[in-house]
Amino acid sequence: MGILWTIIIGFLAGVIAKFIMPGDKEPSGFILTTILGIVGAFVATFLGQALGWYGPNQGAGFIGAIVGAIVVLAIYGFIAGRTRSTSL
């Protein structure tokens, strides 16, 4: 149930992160944004557990998932923007 909850929270966090971080460097597709949001939620869960903020069977909270999604979207935007500028 923990993984399913992380996916649901990550989906919502990806949607919110897309509205917080508008711009050309972010993924334009809804599906890609939500996938990156889910990845961000997993990253937030992993880092939170590694730092002792969450227990072993505890997932990241909603705010932590949003922050993780924003970080993943920013990294993706940086890499995608860099790839686009070098390929032109």
N, C-alpha and C positions, 0 to 999 in steps of 0.2 A: 504494500500500500504506500510505502514511503516514496518509491520511484514514481508511481502514478501521481502522487500529490506534487512531487517536484516537477513533473511534466506539465501538469495543469497550471501550477504557479509560474513556471517558466514561460508558458504560452501567454499568460496574462502580462507577465513582466516584459516580454518581447514587444507586445502591442503598446504598452505604456512607454517603453524605452524608445520606440519608433516616434512617438509623439513628442518626447522630451528632446530627442536628438534629430531634428529635421536637417536635411542637407543632401547634397549630391553624392557625398562619399559613403552614405549608408546604403544598404541593400534596398532596392526599390520594390522588390516583391514581398507580398504579405507572408507567403509561406517561408521564404528565406529568413525574413525578420523574426518570425515566430520560432523557427528552428534555432536561430542564434540566441533568442531569448531562453529557450530550453537549455541550450549549452551554457548560457550565463548562469542559470539557476543551478545547474550541476556544478559549475565552477565555484559558485558562492557556497554551495553545500560542502564541497570538498575542502575549500580553504577554511570555512568556518569550523569544520570538524578538526582540521589539522591545527588550527590555532586555539582550539578548546572552547570556542564560542558555542558550538552545538555538540550534543551527545552523539554517540556512534550511530544510533538509529534515528536521529533527528535531522530534518531537512532545513534548508535555509528559510528564513522568514520571507515575507512578501517584499519588504524593503531591501533585504539582502539580495534577493533574486533580481530586483529591478537594478540595483547597483551592478551586480554581475552581468546582467544583460547589456547595460550601458557600456561597461568595460569591453565586453566581447564585440559589440557593435562598433565601438571606437577603433578597436584593433583591426577588425575586418575592413572598416572604412579606410584606415591608414594603408593597409596592405593592398586593397582593391584600387585605391587612388594612385598608389605608387606603381602598380602594375599597368594601369591605364596610361599613365603619363610616360612610362618608358616604352610602351608599345606603339605610341604615335610617332 
